[in-house]
Structures are given as structure tokens and as C-alpha cells.
Amino acid sequence: MTSTILYLGNLRTECTHIRSGQTIITDAPVDNNGQGAAFSPTDLAATSLGSCMVTIMGIAANNHNINIDHTKLEITKHMGADPRRISGVDVNVIFPKDISYSSKERKILEVAGRTCPVALSLHPDIIQNITFIWPEAQEG
């Protein structure tokens, strides 16, 4: 077993990871009868894409001695209607300003990120707009 989910009422759940005991609260979004006081299930799905991407990139980075510490991902989820579903996820992968990456390292990291298990598991109709922002492309 991976996790358990307890419905707390009022469109809120408590999800528990079995191995670690860590919990996550979810809440329905305001635009779907909820309070929007926590991640919604669709927020978690979109966020899982980014988390998976950077985890797989981290594995590739470790295997190739590349430093990606403090890489930040910005996630934007887009919802569709009829039926209500995730229609797209924008992911901005922002690398640290103080690290230089070779073209080979960039290729390794981009391929790793784009081929993470969550990216490959999402329905093909969900548009994955992934942008890698390298140090020299950042202002300041």
C-alpha cells in the first residue's frame, strides 16, 4: 500500500503516506465548491509533474556530477470544462544564476525532466508546456 485517504468532510481530505507517516491535506478549490485552503487534488497532480521532473533531473545530475541545487520550478495548472479536467500544465524550470551549464549538461537535464514518470503518465490531451530557464537568460 502506498497511502491512505481519510475524508474529513466539507470537501477536505487527509492523505497519509504509509512508509513515512507524512500527511497532506487537500481541499476543493473555490471555483468548485471548496474553501481553497490547501492543495486541491488537481493542484497535486500538476505539482507532481514538476516534483517528478526535478527528482529525475536530480538523479541524472548526480549521475553526471551536475549541480542543480536550488533549481526552482513554477507550476501553473489550467482547467478545462465539459468535462472539468486539467487541460494543461505550465512548468518553468529556473536554474540557479550562479552555475554555468554546458550544452551537454543542458541536454541531459532537459531529457531527464521531459521523460519523468509523471510526464509520461499524464493523458496526451494534457498540454505540458515546459520551459527551461538557464542562468544567462535570467535578469539581474
C-alpha positions as CSV (number, residue, x, y, z in Angstrom):
1,M,0.0,0.0,0.0
2,T,1.2,3.5,-0.9
3,S,-1.2,5.8,1.0
4,T,-4.5,6.1,2.8
5,I,-7.0,8.9,2.4
6,L,-9.5,10.0,5.1
7,Y,-12.4,12.2,4.1
8,L,-12.7,14.8,6.8
9,G,-15.9,16.4,5.5
10,N,-16.5,19.7,3.8
11,L,-14.6,18.6,0.7
12,R,-11.4,18.1,2.6
13,T,-9.2,15.0,2.8
14,E,-6.1,13.9,4.8
15,C,-3.7,11.8,2.7
16,T,-1.1,9.8,4.6
17,H,2.0,8.3,3.1
18,I,2.3,4.8,4.6
19,R,6.1,4.5,4.7
20,S,6.8,7.9,6.3
21,G,3.6,8.8,8.0
22,Q,3.7,12.2,6.3
23,T,0.3,13.8,5.6
24,I,-1.1,16.2,3.1
25,I,-4.4,18.0,3.4
26,T,-6.4,18.6,0.3
27,D,-9.3,21.0,-0.2
28,A,-11.6,21.6,-3.1
29,P,-10.9,24.8,-4.9
30,V,-13.1,27.8,-4.5
31,D,-14.3,27.5,-8.1
32,N,-15.5,24.0,-7.3
33,N,-17.5,24.5,-4.1
34,G,-14.4,24.4,-1.8
35,Q,-12.6,26.7,0.6
36,G,-9.3,26.6,-1.4
37,A,-7.5,26.4,1.9
38,A,-5.0,23.7,0.7
39,F,-3.8,22.0,-2.4
40,S,-6.7,20.6,-4.5
41,P,-6.4,17.2,-6.0
42,T,-5.8,18.7,-9.4
43,D,-3.2,21.1,-7.8
44,L,-1.4,18.0,-6.6
45,A,-1.5,16.4,-10.0
46,A,0.1,19.4,-11.6
47,T,2.6,19.9,-8.8
48,S,3.5,16.2,-9.1
49,L,4.6,16.8,-12.6
50,G,7.2,19.4,-11.5
51,S,8.3,17.4,-8.5
52,C,8.8,14.3,-10.6
53,M,10.7,16.3,-13.2
54,V,13.2,17.8,-10.8
55,T,13.6,14.5,-9.0
56,I,14.5,12.6,-12.2
57,M,16.7,15.6,-13.2
58,G,18.4,15.3,-9.7
59,I,19.1,11.6,-10.4
60,A,20.6,12.5,-13.8
61,A,22.6,15.4,-12.2
62,N,24.0,13.1,-9.5
63,N,25.0,10.5,-12.2
64,H,26.8,13.2,-14.3
65,N,28.2,15.3,-11.4
66,I,26.0,18.3,-12.3
67,N,24.8,20.7,-9.6
68,I,21.1,21.6,-9.7
69,D,20.7,22.6,-6.1
70,H,18.3,25.4,-5.6
71,T,16.6,24.9,-9.0
72,K,13.1,26.3,-8.7
73,L,10.0,25.2,-10.6
74,E,7.0,27.4,-11.1
75,I,3.8,25.4,-11.9
76,T,0.6,26.8,-13.4
77,K,-2.4,24.5,-13.8
78,H,-5.0,25.2,-16.4
79,M,-8.5,23.7,-16.1
80,G,-10.9,22.8,-18.9
81,A,-14.6,22.3,-18.8
82,D,-17.1,19.7,-20.2
83,P,-15.7,17.6,-18.6
84,R,-14.0,19.5,-15.8
85,R,-10.4,18.4,-16.1
86,I,-6.8,19.5,-16.2
87,S,-6.2,20.8,-19.7
88,G,-2.6,21.9,-19.3
89,V,0.3,22.5,-17.0
90,D,2.9,25.1,-17.5
91,V,6.3,24.3,-15.9
92,N,9.1,26.9,-15.7
93,V,12.3,25.2,-14.6
94,I,14.6,28.0,-13.3
95,F,18.2,27.1,-12.7
96,P,20.5,28.9,-10.2
97,K,22.0,32.1,-11.6
98,D,25.5,31.3,-10.2
99,I,26.0,28.0,-12.0
100,S,27.0,27.6,-15.7
101,Y,25.8,24.6,-17.6
102,S,27.3,23.2,-20.8
103,S,25.1,22.3,-23.8
104,K,25.7,18.6,-23.0
105,E,24.6,19.1,-19.3
106,R,21.5,21.0,-20.5
107,K,20.5,18.2,-22.9
108,I,20.9,15.6,-20.1
109,L,18.7,17.6,-17.7
110,E,16.1,18.5,-20.3
111,V,15.7,14.9,-21.5
112,A,15.5,13.7,-17.9
113,G,12.9,16.2,-17.0
114,R,10.7,15.7,-20.0
115,T,10.7,11.9,-19.6
116,C,9.9,11.6,-15.9
117,P,7.3,9.0,-15.0
118,V,4.6,11.6,-14.3
119,A,5.1,13.4,-17.6
120,L,4.8,10.0,-19.4
121,S,1.8,9.0,-17.4
122,L,-0.4,12.1,-18.0
123,H,-3.1,11.8,-20.7
124,P,-1.8,13.0,-24.0
125,D,-4.5,15.7,-24.2
126,I,-3.0,17.5,-21.2
127,I,-0.7,20.1,-22.7
128,Q,2.7,20.1,-20.9
129,N,4.3,23.5,-21.6
130,I,7.8,23.1,-20.2
131,T,10.3,25.9,-20.3
132,F,13.9,25.6,-19.1
133,I,15.3,28.9,-18.0
134,W,19.1,28.8,-17.9
135,P,21.2,31.4,-15.9
136,E,22.2,33.7,-18.7
137,A,18.5,34.1,-19.7
138,Q,17.6,35.5,-16.3
139,E,17.6,39.1,-15.4
140,G,19.7,40.5,-12.6
